[in-house]
Amino acid sequence: MQFRVIIPARMASQRLPGKPLVELLGKPLILHACERARDSGAAAVLVATDDVHVLEVCVSAGFQAEMTGSGHVSGTDRIAEVTDRFGWEDGDIVVNLQCDEPMMPCSAIRQVAQLLDSHENAHIATLCTPIHELWEYLNPNVVKLVADEAGYAMYFSRAPIPWNREAAPAGLASQQQWQGSLRHIGLYAYRVSTLRRLAGSPPCETEQLEKLEQLRALWLGMKIAVDVARETPGPGVDTPDDLERVALLLRSN
């Protein structure tokens, strides 16, 4: 099986401006992601960005980078532009690795690509981990998912799902049961044909409400294969506090 990794990178992050070039242990954040992708066994690693400084940093470090349009509203759109530019085949597998995941295990990148490759009927593959604490379950910044018996996603939400009605007689604040719930990991493998269809489709209502792009795929009737990550990823970087936390973890490792 062969797969490529594309890392979308934009500078206009609201919570951490200039995120791709923020330094983590003396190195721009984007390069940590590039190294994770490189070590995953990918046939190619490419950064898709709308900023020339990001491109220059990546190219200087020996990684391939491409300038993409500034009007893209999502990383998926940015990735789709690159796949069209290079004329990749519809069945080719592309992994979308976020630039703010410096602790994404290389094994998880391989796993999600292999998951898609092994599910001929799937359009997308992604990973999850069990939720172990109540705060995760109730936190709207933690995306939850529910999968069916065959291992395909039924729904993703920022709300606590599945909801144990009997365990919360007094409403949200009284909920104490979260066992069996799953936390979504924002790592995706796509077939190129899927990327093109997603990029050519407008956002759906549930996607706009939840601010979760993967709901567009479900709305379009696409099948998303889900598996539990064999190696749990470390935290991503969304805020300055996250940056300090990840730096401490990387130093300790």
C-alpha positions in Angstrom: 0.0 0.0 0.0 1.2 3.5 -0.9 0.0 6.7 0.5 0.9 10.4 0.6 0.6 12.9 3.4 -0.5 16.5 2.8 -0.2 19.0 5.7 -2.5 22.0 5.2 -1.0 25.1 6.9 -2.6 28.6 7.1 -1.3 31.5 9.2 -4.7 33.0 10.2 -5.3 31.0 13.4 -7.5 32.9 15.8 -6.3 31.4 19.0 -2.6 31.2 18.0 -1.8 33.6 15.3 1.0 32.5 12.9 0.6 29.0 14.3 2.7 27.0 11.6 5.8 29.1 12.3 5.5 29.3 16.1 8.6 27.8 17.6 8.5 24.6 19.6 11.8 23.5 21.1 13.6 25.8 18.7 11.9 24.6 15.6 8.8 25.9 13.7 5.7 23.9 14.6 5.1 22.9 10.9 8.4 21.1 10.8 7.5 18.8 13.7 4.5 17.7 11.7 6.6 17.2 8.5 9.0 15.0 10.4 6.1 12.9 11.8 4.8 12.4 8.3 8.2 11.6 6.8 8.8 9.0 9.4 5.4 7.3 8.8 6.6 5.6 5.7 4.6 7.9 3.4 5.6 7.9 -0.3 5.5 11.7 -0.3 5.1 14.5 2.2 3.8 17.9 1.0 2.8 21.1 2.8 -0.1 23.0 1.3 0.0 26.6 2.4 -1.2 30.1 1.6 1.8 31.8 3.1 5.2 32.2 1.3 7.1 32.2 4.6 5.7 28.8 5.5 6.7 27.6 2.1 10.2 28.9 2.5 10.7 27.4 5.9 9.6 24.0 4.7 11.6 24.0 1.5 14.7 25.1 3.4 14.3 22.1 5.7 14.1 19.8 2.7 10.3 19.3 2.5 8.1 19.8 -0.5 5.6 22.7 -0.3 3.0 24.2 -2.6 1.3 27.6 -2.5 -2.5 27.3 -2.6 -5.3 29.8 -2.9 -6.0 32.1 -0.1 -9.8 31.7 -0.3 -10.0 28.2 0.9 -12.3 27.8 4.0 -10.9 24.4 5.0 -7.8 22.3 4.8 -9.7 19.7 2.7 -10.2 22.4 0.0 -6.5 23.2 0.1 -5.5 19.5 -0.2 -7.9 19.0 -3.1 -6.3 21.8 -5.0 -2.9 20.1 -4.7 -4.2 16.7 -5.8 -5.7 18.4 -8.9 -2.5 20.2 -9.6 -0.5 17.0 -9.7 -3.2 15.0 -11.4 -3.3 12.2 -8.9 -5.5 9.2 -9.6 -9.0 8.9 -8.1 -8.1 5.9 -6.0 -4.9 7.3 -4.6 -4.8 7.6 -0.8 -4.0 10.9 0.9 -3.6 11.4 4.6 -4.5 14.8 6.0 -2.2 15.6 8.9 -2.8 18.9 10.7 0.2 21.2 11.2 -0.6 21.5 14.9 -0.1 17.8 15.7 3.6 17.6 16.7 2.9 14.5 18.8 0.9 12.5 16.3 2.4 9.0 16.3 3.9 7.8 13.0 2.0 4.6 13.6 -1.3 6.4 13.6 -0.6 8.0 10.3 0.2 4.6 8.8 -2.9 3.0 10.6 -5.4 5.5 9.1 -4.0 4.9 5.6 -4.1 1.2 6.0 -7.7 1.4 7.4 -8.9 3.1 4.3 -7.0 0.7 2.0 -8.6 -2.3 3.7 -12.1 -0.9 3.4 -13.0 -0.8 -0.3 -16.4 0.7 0.4 -15.1 3.5 2.6 -14.6 7.0 1.2 -12.7 8.2 4.3 -11.0 6.7 7.3 -10.3 8.2 10.7 -9.3 7.2 14.2 -10.5 7.6 17.8 -9.6 6.8 21.4 -11.8 5.9 24.4 -12.8 8.7 26.6 -11.6 8.1 30.2 -12.9 11.1 32.1 -16.1 13.0 32.5 -14.6 16.4 31.6 -13.6 15.1 28.2 -17.1 13.8 27.6 -18.7 17.1 28.5 -16.1 19.4 26.8 -17.4 20.9 23.5 -13.8 21.2 22.3 -13.5 17.4 22.4 -15.3 15.9 19.4 -17.1 12.7 20.1 -18.3 10.1 17.6 -20.6 7.1 17.4 -19.9 4.2 15.1 -22.1 1.3 13.9 -21.6 -2.4 14.2 -19.5 -2.5 11.0 -17.1 0.2 12.2 -18.5 3.1 10.2 -19.2 6.5 11.7 -22.8 7.3 12.4 -22.3 10.8 13.7 -19.7 13.3 15.1 -20.6 16.0 17.6 -19.2 18.4 20.1 -22.1 17.5 22.3 -21.7 14.5 24.7 -22.8 11.4 22.6 -24.1 8.8 23.1 -26.2 10.4 25.9 -27.1 8.2 28.9 -30.6 9.6 29.7 -31.2 7.5 32.8 -27.8 8.6 34.3 -28.7 12.3 34.1 -32.1 12.8 35.7 -31.3 16.5 36.4 -29.9 17.3 33.0 -26.4 18.0 31.7 -24.7 18.9 35.1 -25.9 15.6 36.6 -24.4 13.3 34.0 -21.9 10.9 35.4 -21.7 8.2 32.8 -19.3 8.4 29.9 -18.0 4.9 29.7 -18.0 3.6 26.1 -17.9 7.0 24.5 -15.2 7.8 21.9 -13.0 10.8 21.3 -12.4 11.6 17.6 -8.8 12.1 16.5 -8.6 14.7 13.7 -6.5 12.6 11.3 -8.1 11.5 8.0 -7.3 9.3 5.0 -9.1 10.1 1.8 -9.3 8.7 -1.6 -8.6 11.5 -4.1 -12.1 11.1 -5.7 -13.5 11.8 -2.3 -11.5 15.0 -1.8 -12.7 16.3 -5.2 -16.3 15.6 -4.3 -16.0 17.3 -0.9 -14.3 20.3 -2.3 -17.0 20.7 -4.9 -19.9 20.4 -2.4 -21.2 23.3 -0.2 -21.3 23.0 3.6 -24.4 21.3 4.9 -26.5 22.6 7.8 -25.1 20.2 10.5 -21.6 21.0 9.5 -22.3 24.7 9.9 -24.0 24.2 13.3 -21.3 21.9 14.8 -18.3 23.4 12.9 -17.3 19.9 11.9 -16.4 19.4 8.3 -16.7 15.6 8.4 -20.4 16.0 8.8 -20.5 17.1 5.1 -19.2 13.7 4.1 -21.9 11.9 6.1 -24.6 14.2 4.7 -23.4 13.3 1.2 -23.8 9.6 2.1 -20.1 8.9 2.3 -18.9 6.0 4.5 -16.2 6.9 7.1 -14.3 3.9 8.5 -13.3 4.3 12.1 -10.8 2.4 14.3 -9.3 2.9 17.7 -5.8 4.2 17.5 -3.2 1.6 18.4 -1.0 4.4 19.8 -2.7 7.3 21.5 -1.6 10.7 20.1 -0.3 13.4 22.4 -2.1 16.8 22.6 -2.3 19.2 19.7 -1.4 22.9 19.8 -4.2 25.3 19.6 -3.2 27.9 22.2 -0.1 29.3 23.9 -0.8 27.1 26.9 -0.9 24.1 24.7 2.5 25.0 23.3 4.0 25.1 26.7 2.4 21.8 27.6 3.6 20.0 24.5 7.1 21.4 25.0 7.2 19.9 28.4 6.0 16.5 27.1 8.5 16.5 24.3 11.4 17.4 26.6 10.4 14.5 29.0 10.3 12.1 26.1 
